[in-house]
Amino acid sequence: MKLNNATPRLILASASPRRRELLQKIGVAFAVVPSDTREAVQPGELPQEYALRVASEKVLDVARKQPGAWVLGADTIVEIDGEVFGKPRDAADGQRMLHQLSGRAHRVVTAFVLCDGKGQVRARQVVTSRVTFKPLSDAQIREYLATGEPFDKAGAYAVQGLGAALVQCVEGSYTNVVGLPMDEVQAALCAAGLLNQQGTPGV
């Protein structure tokens, strides 16, 4: 679908193909401009605080480079035992994460931020889902790591990909685990006039 000329331009401040696919499914038109924001947990920072701070920094970084455009940004992390799992650094780090997740429940936290063409935040929200893993053998972990799928995913797995075989159940928003809580994002886009209630671009 094409945006009406009167509709403000929307930019997704993320290189994630999963977020791009989720936005495409609701029919909103957007461009992709990844942020250069570095992701690192600060001392004493809670998982929700970290995700929201990084999402905000991504949005503001891209908004400065794209004046006049609306910008949507998000950050997803996995949290277990008080530890935040981002993307694994290497195979050993991915193996460590998957061993820790094996047979247990963990939280997936996604924060998203939407700012308008003047750089003012119009929506910011944190959504949490609970994911329980099946017990994993060392061989299963090695085989999954060998696929290469885990290395650009928070927590070293993709619930929408081969990693689905590792998951016993998801409680809460499934798309939140993929990378963008679509019920909440769609509501924010509708409230901003970027999308109407029928899931088509606003005018």
Secondary structure in CASP SS format (residue, H / E / C, confidence):
PFRMAT SS
TARGET T0000
AUTHOR 0000-0000-0000
METHOD secondary structure of the structure
MODEL  1
M C 1.00
K C 1.00
L C 1.00
N C 1.00
N C 1.00
A C 1.00
T C 1.00
P C 1.00
R C 1.00
L E 1.00
I E 1.00
L E 1.00
A C 1.00
S C 1.00
A C 1.00
S C 1.00
P H 1.00
R H 1.00
R H 1.00
R H 1.00
E H 1.00
L H 1.00
L H 1.00
Q H 1.00
K H 1.00
I C 1.00
G C 1.00
V C 1.00
A C 1.00
F C 1.00
A E 1.00
V E 1.00
V C 1.00
P C 1.00
S C 1.00
D C 1.00
T C 1.00
R C 1.00
E C 1.00
A C 1.00
V C 1.00
Q C 1.00
P C 1.00
G C 1.00
E C 1.00
L C 1.00
P H 1.00
Q H 1.00
E H 1.00
Y H 1.00
A H 1.00
L H 1.00
R H 1.00
V H 1.00
A H 1.00
S H 1.00
E H 1.00
K H 1.00
V H 1.00
L H 1.00
D H 1.00
V H 1.00
A H 1.00
R H 1.00
K H 1.00
Q C 1.00
P C 1.00
G C 1.00
A C 1.00
W E 1.00
V E 1.00
L E 1.00
G E 1.00
A E 1.00
D E 1.00
T E 1.00
I E 1.00
V E 1.00
E E 1.00
I E 1.00
D C 1.00
G C 1.00
E E 1.00
V E 1.00
F E 1.00
G C 1.00
K C 1.00
P C 1.00
R C 1.00
D C 1.00
A H 1.00
A H 1.00
D H 1.00
G H 1.00
Q H 1.00
R H 1.00
M H 1.00
L H 1.00
H H 1.00
Q H 1.00
L H 1.00
S C 1.00
G C 1.00
R C 1.00
A E 1.00
H E 1.00
R E 1.00
V E 1.00
V E 1.00
T E 1.00
A E 1.00
F E 1.00
V E 1.00
L E 1.00
C E 1.00
D C 1.00
G C 1.00
K C 1.00
G C 1.00
Q C 1.00
V E 1.00
R E 1.00
A E 1.00
R E 1.00
Q E 1.00
V E 1.00
V E 1.00
T E 1.00
S E 1.00
R E 1.00
V E 1.00
T E 1.00
F E 1.00
K C 1.00
P C 1.00
L C 1.00
S C 1.00
D H 1.00
A H 1.00
Q H 1.00
I H 1.00
R H 1.00
E H 1.00
Y H 1.00
L H 1.00
A H 1.00
T C 1.00
G C 1.00
E H 1.00
P H 1.00
F H 1.00
D H 1.00
K C 1.00
A H 1.00
G H 1.00
A H 1.00
Y C 1.00
A C 1.00
V C 1.00
Q C 1.00
G C 1.00
L H 1.00
G H 1.00
A H 1.00
A H 1.00
L H 1.00
V E 1.00
Q E 1.00
C E 1.00
V E 1.00
E E 1.00
G C 1.00
S C 1.00
Y H 1.00
T H 1.00
N H 1.00
V H 1.00
V H 1.00
G C 1.00
L C 1.00
P C 1.00
M H 1.00
D H 1.00
E H 1.00
V H 1.00
Q H 1.00
A H 1.00
A H 1.00
L H 1.00
C H 1.00
A H 1.00
A C 1.00
G C 1.00
L C 1.00
L E 1.00
N C 1.00
Q C 1.00
Q C 1.00
G C 1.00
T C 1.00
P E 1.00
G C 1.00
V C 1.00
END
